[in-house]
Amino acid sequence: GYGATQYNGREFKTLTKRDGLYSNNVQSITEDDEGNLWFGTRVAEKDHPDENKRTGKGGLHQYDGKKMVHFPSMKALSENDVYEIYKDPSGVLWISSIKHGVYRYSDGAFKNYPVDGSTMSMLKDRKGTLWIGCAGGLFKLTSTGIVNVTTAGPWN
C-alpha cells in the first residue's frame, strides 16, 4: 500500500494516489515499447478490517513520466483489481481483471476476452500460445476464444 518507487540511478521518486494512482496497492508494473509505465492496482481499501470501508478505485493506469492516464469508460479496468500486466514478445500488453476476463491492448485499442474466474497471471509460450492462470484454473487463448484446460487438455 505504498505506491510505486522509481530509481533513476541517482534518486528515488515514489508515485502514489497524490500523483494520480487510484490506489497505492500496486500489483504489477510494465513498460511498453514507447517508454510508458503501466500500473495494475487493487481496489484502494480492500484489506481494511471493516468490511464496510473496503471501497475506492483500483485498476489500470498509464504513466508517461508526467501524467497518469486512467480508463474510466472501462469499469473492469478502472474500478477493479488488476493483478498482472504482461507484455508479450511482440509488444502487446495483456491486462488481467477480476471477473471480467483478459484485455489485449495494441495500437491504442482494447479487446476483451471473457474468462470464467479471476485472472492472476499470463505468459506466452514459444509457440505463441497465451496461457492464463485464474482462480478458476488454467486457460489458454485459441483462435476461437479462451478455453479451460483441464487434466484431459486441450494441451496442443
N, C-alpha and C positions, 0 to 999 in steps of 0.2 A: 503493500500500500504506500510506497514512497515515490512512485512515478518511475521515470527512466533517466539514467545518468549517462551523459556523453562525455568522452575524454578526447580532446583534440591533440594530445601529445604534450600539452603544457598545463591545461587546466580542465576542471570538471564543470559541466553545466547540467543541472537537473531540470527536466521537464515534468510539470505537474498539472493539476487542474487549473492553476493560475495561468499556465501557458496555453490552455485550450484543450487539454485532455479531458474527456468526460469523467474519467476515473483514474486514480493513482494506482489501481491494481492492474499493472501492465503484465500481460501473459506472453506476448510474442512481439518481436521486433524484426523487421525485414527491410532491406534496402532494395529498391527497384533499380532498373537499368538507367534511369535518369538521375539517380542520386537522392530521390525522396525516401524518407523513412516512413514505414508503415507500422503502426502500433495496434495490437489487439488487446483490448482491456475487458475486464469483468465489470459487471454492474457494481457501482461505486461502494455500496454498503452491504454487499451480500453476506458478509461474515459478521454483521452486527448481532450481538446476542439477543436483542429484542427483535423478534420476527416482524413486528410492525414497522421497524425502521430500516428494513432491508430494501432501500429504494435508491434511486439515482440511475444515471445512464452509464452504459458501458459501450462497447462496440469498436468500430474501425475508425482509425484516424490516419490521415496522410500529412506528413510534415515536410515542407520544402526547405527548412532551415530558417524560415521567417514566420510562417503562419501555419496554423493547424486547420486542415480541411476535414469536415465531417460529412456524413451521408444521411441526413435526416429523412429523406424520402424513402429510405430503405430501413424500415423498423428493425428487421433482423440484424442489421449492421450498425444500428445507432442506439438501440435500447435492449441490448442483449450481450451475452458473453461471447467474445471472440478469443478462443484459446490458441489458435495457430494461424499464421500467415506463412504459406510455403511458396517460395519462388522456384519454379521448376527450371530445368536446364535451358529451356527456350526463353526464359524471362517472364513467363506468365505467372501471375500471382493467383494462388488458391487460398481462399479465406474460409475458415470454419465458422459455424454458427451453432447455437444451441436450438435444436428443434426446427431449424429452417434449412438444413442441408449445407451444401458447399457452394461457394460463389467463385466463379472464374473471372478474373479481371485482366483484360487485354485490350489494347488500343482504346483506352478510355471508357470501356463498357463492361458492365457486369452481366454475367449469365448465371442463373441459379440451377443447381442440380439437387432436387429433393433427396433426402436420406432419412430413413427411419432411425432416429437416435441422435444423440448429441455428438457432433464431430469434435474429436480431440487431437487427431494427428493425421498427416498426409505425407506421402512420398511416392515419387515416380521411380519405377524400376528401369533396368537397362533397355527393356523393350518399349518403354514409353507409357506403360500402364500406370494410372494413378490409383494407389491403394489408400484407403481411408479407414482409420481406426475410430470407431464410435463406441459410445456407451452401450450400444445395441449390437456390437460385434464388428466383424471385418467386412468391408465393402470394397468394390472396385468400380472404376468408371469404364464402361464399354461403349460401343457405338450406339447402343440402344438406350443408354442411361446408366444409372447406378444399380449395381446388383449386389445382393448379400452373398458373401462367400461363407459357406459352412464347411464342415469337415469333409463333405462329399463334393465340394467345389462350387462353382466352376473355378479351376485354377489356371487354365490357359487363357 
